[in-house]
Amino acid sequence: MTIALTACGEPDRPTVVAVDTLCTSTTRYHATEDQRAAFKADRPLWEVLVNWLAAFNQVRDRRCLQPSPGN
């Protein structure tokens, strides 16, 4: 998503800011105790979902936990 900020600086030259909505609208997945117990009770059923969630966390961490450019 791109946002143009016109209240700051010169109105005829807005500041353009890019916002990664993955980082602003999601959080890392953390399993509850009940979910861990269900996984242990029937691993083949839940393993694909657990692997997908772990991959999501990796992608999110790579994109969202990096320092901002210039910092």
Secondary structure as the mmCIF struct_conf table of DSSP 4:
data_model
#
loop_
_struct_conf.conf_type_id
_struct_conf.id
_struct_conf.beg_label_comp_id
_struct_conf.beg_label_asym_id
_struct_conf.beg_label_seq_id
_struct_conf.end_label_comp_id
_struct_conf.end_label_asym_id
_struct_conf.end_label_seq_id
STRN STRN1 THR A 2 LEU A 5
BEND BEND1 ALA A 7 GLY A 9
TURN_TY1_P TURN_TY1_P1 PRO A 11 ASP A 12
BEND BEND2 ARG A 13 ARG A 13
HELX_LH_PP_P HELX_LH_PP_P1 PRO A 14 PRO A 14
STRN STRN2 THR A 15 ALA A 18
HELX_RH_AL_P HELX_RH_AL_P1 THR A 21 SER A 25
HELX_RH_AL_P HELX_RH_AL_P2 GLU A 33 ALA A 41
BEND BEND3 ASP A 42 ASP A 42
HELX_RH_AL_P HELX_RH_AL_P3 ARG A 43 CYS A 64
BEND BEND4 LEU A 65 GLN A 66
HELX_LH_PP_P HELX_LH_PP_P2 PRO A 67 SER A 68
TURN_TY1_P TURN_TY1_P2 PRO A 69 GLY A 70
#
